[in-house]
Amino acid sequence: MKKSFQCAVRGVLACLREERNFRIHSAVAFYTVIAGIYARLAPWQWAAAVLCIAAVLSAEIFNTAIERLADAVNPKWDKLIGKVKDLAAGGVLVLAAAAVFIGASVFLSEGTLSRLVSNVRAFPLGLVFTLATVPVSAYFVFRRYGNDKENSNGHDCRPAKRGQVHSGEHPRGREDIHRDA
């Protein structure tokens, strides 16, 4: 059990180090929790917020796992693998959009927004602290770590124009590999 937990933590830390989108989602989660503390969210609101945070971060981890597996299976650009990566990223996008909607519903619900604003006004030092974390968060999110990647094996989410060859792609394409699949 201890070994499994260590492996899981190692995976989360790898995502923090290597995936900018995971760091962006983590920073948003951090500020969501701070806003929730200021707003004194009800238990059901905390449950919704934590569930959304966990779901989006988990989806980003799954997306990263799919990308890494796809890169290991075929290190060159491949149209089908590119579609799989796009689908995984699309899943994260859909979940993140739903989380924004749920978060807006939570924070804009009756009394929550007014509590948030009045508590920020009542505790200006907390607001100063929160604002002081913004440059640190920006550094955390946008700093280039040695193992960050711009894109995955040349897959840049843009479909090739007819006759155009992406870097790493065989001039005939890779469809012949998947023809019998």
Residue, then its C-alpha position, 0 to 999 in steps of 0.5 A: m500500500k505504501k509503495s502504491f501511494q509513493c508511486a501515485v505521489r510521484g506521478v502527481l509531482a511529475c505532472l507538476r514538474e512537466e505539464r504547464n496545463f497541470r500547473i495552470h489548473s493547480a494555480v486556479a485550484f489554489y485561488t478557488v480554495i482561497a476564494g472559498i475560504y473568504a466566501r465561507l462556503a457551505p459544506w455542499q459548496w465545498a464538496a462541489a468545488v473540491l470535486c471539480i478541482a479533483a476531476v479537472l486535475s485527474a483529467e489532466i493527469f489521464n491526458t498526460a498519461i495518454e500522451r506519454l503512452a502514445d509517444a512511447v508506442n510511436p515516437k514519430w508523428d502519427k495522424l491517428i495518435g494525434k487524434v487520440k491526443d486531441l480527444a484526450a485534451g478535448g475531455v479535459l476541456v469539456l470537464a474544465a468548462a463544466a467546472v467553471f460553470i459549477g464554480a460560477s454557480v457556487f460562487l454566484s449563489e445567494g449570499t456567497l458573492s456578498r460574503l466573499v466581497s465583505n470578507v475581503r473588505a474586512f480582512p485587507l491583509g488577506l487580500v494583500f497576501t493573496l495578491a502577493t502570491v500572484p507573481v509566485s503563481a505566475y512563476f510556478v506556472f510559466r517557468r520553463y522546467g528542463n523537461d517541459k515540452e512545447n508539444s508532443n512529438g511534433h503534434d501541434c493540433r493542426p491538421a496537415k493540409r492536403g499534400q503537406v508533411h508534418s515533421g516526423e511524418h513519412p511522406r506517404g503518411r502513416e495510414d498504411i499502418h492502420r489500414d487493417a485495424 
